[in-house]
Each structure stands twice: as structure tokens, then as C-alpha cells.
Amino acid sequence: MTGDPGAPGAGRGGTYHGFVLLDRLPTTPPALMRALGIAAVVAQAGIAVTGSVVRVTGSGLGCPAWPSCFSGSLVPDPRYNVAPLHQWVEFGNRLLGVLVTVVTIACVLAALRARPRRRLVRLSVAVLAGVLAQAVLGGITVLTGLIWWTVAAHFLVSMILVWMAVLLSRATAAPEAPACPVLPRAGQALLALCVLVLAGLLVAGTLVTSAGPHAGDAKTPRLDLPVSSLAQLHADLLIGFLGLLAGLGFLLRVVGVPPSVHRRYWVLVAVVVAQGVLGAAQYALGVPEVLVSLHVLGACLVTAAAAGLWAVTRCAPVAPPQSRRARQQPAPAELSTG
């Protein structure tokens, strides 16, 4: 492949020696890049939900070793004194983790062949790094016997990865869109405060879970704090979050923003209200297992909706590169004058 002789990695005669095999691959179509970005969002949410299934079924130590299931077996083995259901639930979650890794690697490879690619590569590599770190954290969680703070951290990292995957999916629509805020400075600060409170809300939710009945294994010690007090903190943060969202909605109407921002805002409001109702029902009914997993799914949806609103407010729509170049060229009549 030939290129700019002065470009980094260019050899004598302008021959480029970097990414030789990668450059032989076809350019990634925008539709494929976007599909992979959406797949990354679904995969991250899916691994979080199946992780909750592991927890509520008491299968957290169904595979007590890592990365193998048992010290002498990579896969579930009926010879060990662990219920087969617990073995396969935990092992299934690990297999899904492999799928998540494959999807993320596909995003990186596709981003390297996308045009333009800089922002897509940064985001996809960041997601991959998070997935690998999450795998190590999962191993630590198992090897330490599901200590509550490791389980909480495992969930919170998943929420960060959901957020980043949404940004990746959004970037496929305008991969090189500059950071052109569509909100005034006060609106940006209010939205940032909403995100900060959402982070606190998620942390409080993990504390409620850590003190609750679903530890992932019957022998795992729980967080020694009153569930009722932690649930009240969680509810207070939710009320505060809804109040901030109400203020943000008023600001959006006053300053005037594109319709896409309004749509993302109302999606976020809808999923937050639904999540609040589900959480109240979950607490009133004694934390049934199915509602726990649905609540985790709701947390993923709230995080994804917040990330979508963040992304659409940070970057204003930009014209295609061809249109910008056309506008910069003088008109034929101007060329003939002077």
C-alpha cells in the first residue's frame, strides 16, 4: 500500500508498513458499524441481567474456580458436590461473557476499517478494555467467595460499559462530529448533575442488594446495614433524580433544542418512572427473584437512556463532509469576477 511519504509508519518510497493485513479488509459500511454498536449495547445489558439470574438462583459459586469451572474441569462436572443447575447457570453466564468479548473485538476491528475512524476506535478500544477488566473482576468475585463489595463493583462496571457502548453506537451515526453542545452552559451543568445523581442512585441500589436476601450463594455474608434504611436512601435519590429531570425538561423547552433531544429526554423519563414503580413493587412484595432481574434490566435501560441523552446533547448534527467542502468553494460566478 502506498501513502504519504511523510506519514508516520511510511517507509522509503512512501510504502506504509503498519496494519498491512488490516488494510486488506474492506471498508466497514456505516450500517454494519451501527449494527455492531447496537449489538454491544445489547450484549452488555444481557450480561448484567444474566448475572442477576446467577445471583437470585444462588448459583454464584456454581463454578467455584476461575477461569475454569472447577480446578480439574473447564466445564460443569457432575462429579463435584455442586448442584448441576447452579453449575450450568454460572457457566452459561461465563459463556455469554465470551460472546460479549467477541462482539466487542468485532467492534474494534470494524472501527479500524471505518471511515472516518478515530472516535470509533477510541470508544471501541475503551469498551474492550472494560470488558477485559470486567472478566478479571468476575474472577476476583468468584475467588473471594462473592464478597458483597466485589459483586457491587461487578454490577457498576457493567453499567459503565452499557454507557460506553451507547456512546459507541451513537458515534456510528456521526463518527467525527465535533463536541458542539446544543445546551447552554447551565443546561450542560444540570445534565451533568443528573448523571452524577444517577451514579449515586446506582451505587445505592447495589447497597440495597448487598444487604438483601439474594447473595448469589447461601453461605455468603451480607452487608450488615438495615435494608429499610438503604432502600429509603435509594428512594430519596430517585426522587431527587426525578426532580432534576423535571428541571431539565423545563430548560429544554425554554432554550429550544432539536427534536431528537426531546425524544431522548422523554425516553429517559419514561424508563426512570417505570423503574421506580418496579422498585416499589419489588420492595413491597419481598424482593421476588423475577422482579430482581427485571430491576437490573431496568437499571440497564435507565443507564442506556441517560447515555443516549448525554450523547445527543453533546454533539450537534453536522453536515456531511462533501456538503461542507462544497460550501467552502466559491461559486462559479465568483471565480469569474475580479
WOMO-V171374 format. One record per pair of residues at least 4 apart in sequence whose ideal C-beta (glycine too) atoms are under 8 Angstrom apart, sorted by the first residue. I is the first residue (numbers start at 0). J is the second residue. Records with the same first field share a line. If there is no record, write none. Layout:
I = J / J
This chain:
0 = 14 / 15 / 19 / 22
1 = 12 / 13 / 14 / 15
2 = 6 / 9 / 13 / 14 / 15
3 = 9 / 13
4 = 9 / 12 / 13
5 = 9
6 = 15
8 = 15 / 16 / 17
9 = 13 / 14 / 15 / 16
10 = 14 / 15 / 16
15 = 19 / 22
18 = 22 / 111
19 = 23
20 = 24
21 = 108 / 111 / 112
24 = 108 / 112
25 = 112
26 = 112 / 113 / 114
27 = 31 / 32 / 109 / 110 / 112 / 113 / 114
28 = 32
29 = 33 / 113 / 171
30 = 34
31 = 35 / 109
32 = 36 / 109 / 110 / 113 / 119 / 171 / 174
33 = 37 / 168 / 171 / 172
34 = 38
35 = 39 / 102 / 105 / 106 / 109 / 171
36 = 40 / 106 / 164 / 167 / 168 / 169 / 170 / 171
37 = 41 / 168
38 = 42 / 102 / 105 / 106
39 = 43 / 102 / 103 / 106 / 126 / 164 / 167 / 168
40 = 44 / 161 / 164 / 165 / 168 / 303
41 = 45
42 = 46 / 95 / 98 / 99 / 102 / 103 / 164
43 = 47 / 99 / 157 / 160 / 161 / 164 / 299
44 = 48 / 161 / 296 / 299 / 300 / 303
45 = 49 / 95 / 99
46 = 50 / 92 / 95 / 96 / 99 / 157
47 = 51 / 154 / 157 / 158 / 161 / 295 / 296 / 298 / 299
48 = 52 / 292 / 295 / 296 / 299
49 = 53 / 91 / 92 / 95
50 = 54 / 92 / 153 / 154 / 157 / 295
51 = 55 / 291 / 292 / 294 / 295
52 = 56 / 58 / 88 / 92 / 292
53 = 58 / 59 / 61 / 88 / 89 / 92 / 215
54 = 58 / 59 / 150 / 208 / 213 / 214 / 215 / 291
55 = 213 / 288 / 291 / 292
56 = 84 / 85 / 88 / 288
57 = 85 / 214 / 215 / 216 / 217
58 = 84 / 85 / 86 / 88 / 89 / 215
59 = 89 / 140 / 141 / 145 / 150 / 214 / 215 / 216 / 219
60 = 81 / 85 / 89 / 141 / 144 / 145 / 215 / 216
61 = 68 / 75 / 81 / 82 / 84 / 85 / 86 / 87 / 88 / 89 / 90
62 = 67 / 68 / 69 / 75 / 86 / 89 / 90 / 93 / 141
63 = 69 / 81 / 141
64 = 68 / 69 / 70 / 141 / 142
65 = 137 / 138 / 141 / 142
66 = 93 / 138
67 = 71 / 72 / 73
68 = 72 / 73 / 74 / 75 / 76 / 86 / 89 / 90 / 93
69 = 76 / 79
71 = 76
72 = 76 / 79
74 = 90
75 = 83 / 86 / 87 / 90
76 = 86
77 = 83
79 = 86
81 = 85 / 86
82 = 86
83 = 87
84 = 88
85 = 89
86 = 90
87 = 91
88 = 92
89 = 93
90 = 94
91 = 95
92 = 96
93 = 97 / 137
94 = 98
95 = 99
96 = 100 / 133 / 134 / 137
97 = 101
98 = 102
99 = 103 / 130
100 = 104 / 127 / 130 / 131 / 134
101 = 105
102 = 106
103 = 107 / 123 / 126 / 127 / 130
104 = 108 / 127
105 = 109
106 = 110 / 123 / 126 / 127 / 167
107 = 111 / 120 / 123 / 124 / 127
108 = 112
109 = 113 / 119 / 123
110 = 116 / 119 / 120 / 122 / 123 / 124
111 = 116 / 120
112 = 116
113 = 119 / 120 / 171 / 174
115 = 119 / 174 / 175
116 = 120 / 174
117 = 121 / 174 / 175
118 = 122 / 170 / 174 / 175
119 = 123 / 167 / 170 / 171 / 174
120 = 124
121 = 125
122 = 126 / 163 / 166 / 167 / 170
123 = 127 / 167
124 = 128
125 = 129 / 163
126 = 130 / 160 / 163 / 164 / 167
127 = 131
128 = 132
129 = 133 / 156 / 159 / 160 / 163
130 = 134 / 160
131 = 135
132 = 136 / 156
133 = 137 / 153 / 156 / 157 / 160
134 = 138
135 = 139
136 = 140 / 149 / 152 / 153 / 156
137 = 141 / 153
138 = 142
139 = 143 / 149
140 = 145 / 146 / 149 / 150 / 153
141 = 145
143 = 149
144 = 216 / 218 / 219
145 = 149 / 150 / 214 / 215 / 216 / 219
146 = 150 / 219 / 220
147 = 151 / 209 / 210 / 214 / 219 / 220 / 221 / 222
148 = 152 / 209
149 = 153
150 = 154 / 205 / 208 / 209 / 215
151 = 155 / 202 / 205 / 206 / 208 / 209
152 = 156
153 = 157
154 = 158 / 201 / 205 / 208 / 295
155 = 159 / 201 / 202 / 205
156 = 160
157 = 161 / 299
158 = 162 / 201 / 298 / 299 / 302
159 = 163
160 = 164
161 = 165 / 299 / 302 / 303 / 306
162 = 166 / 302 / 303 / 305 / 306
163 = 167 / 306
164 = 168
165 = 169 / 302 / 303 / 306 / 307 / 310
166 = 170 / 306 / 309 / 310
167 = 171
169 = 173 / 306 / 307 / 310 / 311
170 = 174 / 176 / 310
173 = 314 / 316 / 317
176 = 314 / 315 / 316 / 317
177 = 314 / 317
178 = 313 / 314
179 = 314 / 315 / 317
180 = 187 / 312 / 313 / 315
181 = 256 / 257 / 260 / 311 / 312 / 315
182 = 186 / 187 / 190 / 250 / 251 / 254 / 256 / 312
183 = 187 / 254
184 = 188
185 = 189 / 250
186 = 190 / 247 / 250 / 251 / 254 / 312
187 = 191 / 312
188 = 192
189 = 193 / 243 / 246 / 247 / 250
190 = 194 / 247 / 308 / 309 / 312
191 = 195
192 = 196 / 243
193 = 197 / 240 / 243 / 244 / 247 / 305
194 = 198 / 305 / 309
195 = 199
196 = 200 / 236 / 239 / 240 / 243
197 = 201 / 240 / 301 / 302 / 305
198 = 202
199 = 203 / 236
200 = 204 / 233 / 236 / 237 / 240
201 = 205 / 298 / 302
202 = 206
203 = 207 / 229 / 232 / 233 / 236
204 = 208 / 233 / 294 / 298
205 = 209
206 = 210 / 222 / 224 / 229 / 232 / 233
207 = 211 / 226 / 229 / 230 / 233
208 = 213 / 291
209 = 221 / 222
210 = 221 / 222 / 223 / 224 / 225 / 226 / 229
211 = 221 / 226 / 286
212 = 286
213 = 286 / 288 / 291
214 = 219 / 220 / 221
215 = 219
224 = 228 / 229
225 = 229
226 = 230
227 = 231
228 = 232
229 = 233
230 = 234 / 282
231 = 235
232 = 236
233 = 237 / 278
234 = 238 / 278 / 279
235 = 239
236 = 240
237 = 241 / 271 / 275 / 278
238 = 242
239 = 243
240 = 244 / 271
241 = 245 / 271 / 272 / 275
242 = 246
243 = 247
244 = 248 / 264 / 267 / 268 / 271
245 = 249
246 = 250
247 = 251 / 264
248 = 252 / 264 / 268
249 = 253
250 = 254
251 = 256 / 260 / 261 / 264
256 = 260 / 261 / 312
257 = 261 / 311 / 315 / 316
258 = 262
259 = 263 / 311 / 316
260 = 264 / 308 / 311 / 312
261 = 265
262 = 266
263 = 267 / 304 / 307 / 308 / 311 / 312
264 = 268 / 308
265 = 269
266 = 270 / 304 / 307 / 308
267 = 271 / 301 / 304 / 305 / 307 / 308
268 = 272
269 = 273
270 = 274 / 297 / 300 / 301 / 304
271 = 275 / 301 / 304
272 = 276
273 = 277 / 297
274 = 278 / 294 / 297 / 298 / 300 / 301
275 = 279
276 = 280
277 = 281 / 290 / 293 / 294 / 297
278 = 282 / 294 / 297
279 = 283
280 = 284 / 290
281 = 286 / 287 / 290 / 291 / 294
282 = 286
284 = 290
286 = 290 / 291
287 = 291
288 = 292
289 = 293
290 = 294
291 = 295
292 = 296
293 = 297
294 = 298
295 = 299
296 = 300
297 = 301
298 = 302
299 = 303
300 = 304
301 = 305
302 = 306
303 = 307
304 = 308
305 = 309
306 = 310
307 = 311
308 = 312
309 = 313
310 = 314
317 = 323
318 = 322 / 323 / 326
319 = 323
320 = 324
321 = 325
322 = 326
323 = 327
324 = 328
329 = 333 / 334
330 = 334
331 = 335
332 = 336
